[in-house]
Amino acid sequence: MECGLLFSAGKDSSLSALLLEDFYQVTLVTAHFGFTDDWTYAREAAEALGFPFVAIELDAEVADEAVERMHEDGFPRAGIQTIHEAALEAAAVEYDVIADGTRRDDRVPTISRAVAQSLEDRHGVDYVAPLSGFGRGAIDRLVDSHLTVESGPSETIQKGDYETELRERIRNRWGEDAVAEIFPDHEQTRVTGRA
């Protein structure tokens, strides 16, 4: 069965690919809007890991809805959740199985049981979240054993997640100060290969 795994080039989605590769024909799927070319970093990571890669361009209206919500809320959670669900919807049209790297202790994105069942029922797919039972410590230990990773502040790590394009959209609409107000400082990872 073909599995489209949402892929950012980070450690969670990369580890998910390794966990799924014995069971499915895994293609790493990066959803983007075309505002930047950061999705190409995900393609490079997919090649380094040895997986096929596909980029899906989502409608810019989804990004605009997300950044409006983020600007109103003053934090990114709801906007990122909106985009993640749109990306799963887009992948569900193309694959028998859709997956992501959401883990047990993620705050965003998360996929509720109701959303997963809705995706499965409406699209006739299986939704798989291979890290849903894993906490951060367990994931970090597995990543240390199986992947090579670079990490640093979000704005310095080049990867293909939603955040980069959302930051750009917010910067263009409300300025750099709005980006700093909405996004908390946090560490990001980018996988560069297998260990």
C-alpha positions in Angstrom: 0.0 0.0 0.0 1.2 3.5 -0.8 1.5 5.8 2.2 1.8 9.6 1.9 3.6 10.8 5.1 3.5 14.5 5.8 7.1 15.5 6.0 8.9 18.7 7.2 12.4 17.3 7.3 12.3 17.4 11.1 13.0 14.5 13.4 9.4 13.4 14.1 8.3 13.0 10.5 11.7 11.4 9.6 11.4 8.9 12.4 7.9 8.2 11.3 9.1 7.3 7.9 11.6 4.9 9.3 8.9 3.2 11.4 6.6 2.9 8.4 9.0 1.8 5.7 8.7 -2.0 6.5 4.9 -1.9 6.2 4.1 0.6 3.4 5.5 2.2 0.2 6.3 5.5 1.9 6.4 8.8 0.0 7.4 11.9 1.9 4.9 14.7 1.2 5.5 18.3 1.9 2.6 20.7 1.7 3.5 24.3 0.9 2.0 27.5 -0.5 4.7 28.7 -2.9 5.5 31.8 -0.8 9.1 30.6 -0.3 11.2 27.7 -1.7 11.8 26.3 1.8 10.0 23.1 0.7 13.1 22.2 -1.2 14.9 21.5 2.1 12.4 18.8 2.8 13.1 17.3 -0.7 16.8 17.3 0.1 16.2 15.5 3.4 13.9 13.0 1.8 16.7 12.2 -0.7 19.2 11.8 2.1 16.9 9.4 3.8 16.3 7.4 0.6 12.5 8.1 0.2 10.5 9.3 -2.7 9.3 12.9 -2.3 6.3 14.9 -3.5 5.5 18.6 -2.9 1.8 19.5 -2.8 0.9 23.2 -3.2 -2.0 24.2 -1.0 -4.4 27.1 -1.8 -3.1 30.5 -0.6 -6.5 31.1 1.0 -5.7 28.4 3.6 -2.5 30.3 4.6 -4.4 33.6 4.7 -7.1 32.1 7.0 -4.4 30.6 9.2 -2.3 33.8 9.5 -5.5 35.9 10.2 -6.3 33.5 13.0 -2.8 33.5 14.4 -2.7 37.3 14.3 -6.0 37.5 16.2 -5.0 34.9 18.7 -1.4 36.1 19.2 0.0 32.6 19.0 0.3 30.0 16.2 -1.6 27.0 17.4 -4.9 27.3 15.6 -3.3 28.4 12.3 -0.8 25.6 12.2 -3.6 23.1 13.1 -5.7 24.5 10.2 -2.9 24.0 7.7 -2.0 20.5 9.0 -5.5 19.4 8.5 -5.6 20.9 5.0 -2.4 19.1 4.2 -3.9 15.8 5.3 -7.0 16.4 3.2 -4.8 17.0 0.2 -2.7 13.9 0.8 -5.9 11.8 1.3 -6.8 12.4 -2.3 -3.6 10.9 -3.5 -2.7 8.0 -1.2 -4.3 4.8 0.3 -2.7 5.6 3.7 -1.9 9.0 5.1 0.4 9.6 8.0 2.1 12.3 10.0 4.7 12.6 12.7 2.4 13.8 15.5 3.5 12.4 18.9 1.8 11.8 22.2 2.9 15.1 23.8 2.5 17.4 20.9 0.5 20.6 21.5 0.2 21.4 17.8 -0.6 19.9 15.4 -2.8 17.1 16.9 -5.3 15.0 15.2 -8.3 14.0 17.2 -10.0 10.7 16.9 -13.0 12.4 15.3 -10.8 14.2 12.7 -9.0 10.9 11.9 -12.2 9.0 11.5 -13.7 11.8 9.3 -10.6 11.7 7.0 -10.9 7.9 6.8 -14.6 7.8 6.1 -14.7 10.7 3.6 -11.7 9.6 1.6 -11.6 5.8 2.1 -8.0 6.0 3.5 -6.2 4.8 6.6 -4.8 7.5 8.8 -1.7 6.4 10.7 0.2 8.3 13.4 3.2 6.0 14.2 4.5 8.3 17.0 1.2 8.8 18.8 2.3 6.6 21.7 5.8 8.0 22.0 6.9 10.8 24.3 9.7 13.2 23.5 12.3 11.3 25.5 11.7 8.1 23.6 11.7 9.9 20.3 15.0 11.7 21.1 16.7 8.4 22.0 15.5 6.7 18.8 16.5 9.7 16.7 20.0 9.7 18.3 20.4 6.1 17.2 19.0 6.3 13.7 19.2 9.8 12.3 21.7 12.6 11.8 20.1 15.9 12.9 21.0 19.6 13.0 19.1 21.8 15.5 18.7 25.4 16.4 16.3 28.3 16.7 13.3 28.1 14.4 14.3 31.0 12.3 17.8 29.6 11.5 17.0 25.9 10.7 16.1 25.5 7.0 13.3 22.9 6.6 10.1 22.5 4.9 7.5 22.9 7.6 4.5 25.3 7.6 6.1 27.7 10.0 8.6 29.2 7.6 5.9 30.2 5.1 3.6 31.4 7.8 6.3 33.6 9.2 6.9 35.0 5.7 3.2 35.7 5.2 2.9 37.4 8.6 6.1 39.5 8.0 4.7 40.7 4.7 1.3 41.7 6.2 2.1 43.0 9.7 5.9 43.2 9.9 8.7 41.5 11.8 7.4 42.5 15.2 4.2 40.5 14.6 6.3 37.4 13.8 8.2 37.8 17.1 4.9 38.3 19.0 3.1 35.3 17.5 5.9 32.7 17.4 7.6 31.7 20.7 11.3 31.0 20.7 11.8 27.3 20.2 14.2 24.8 18.8 13.7 23.1 15.4 15.4 20.1 13.9 16.3 19.2 10.3 17.3 15.7 9.5 20.3 15.4 7.2 20.5 11.6 6.8 20.5 8.2 8.5 23.0 7.5 11.3 
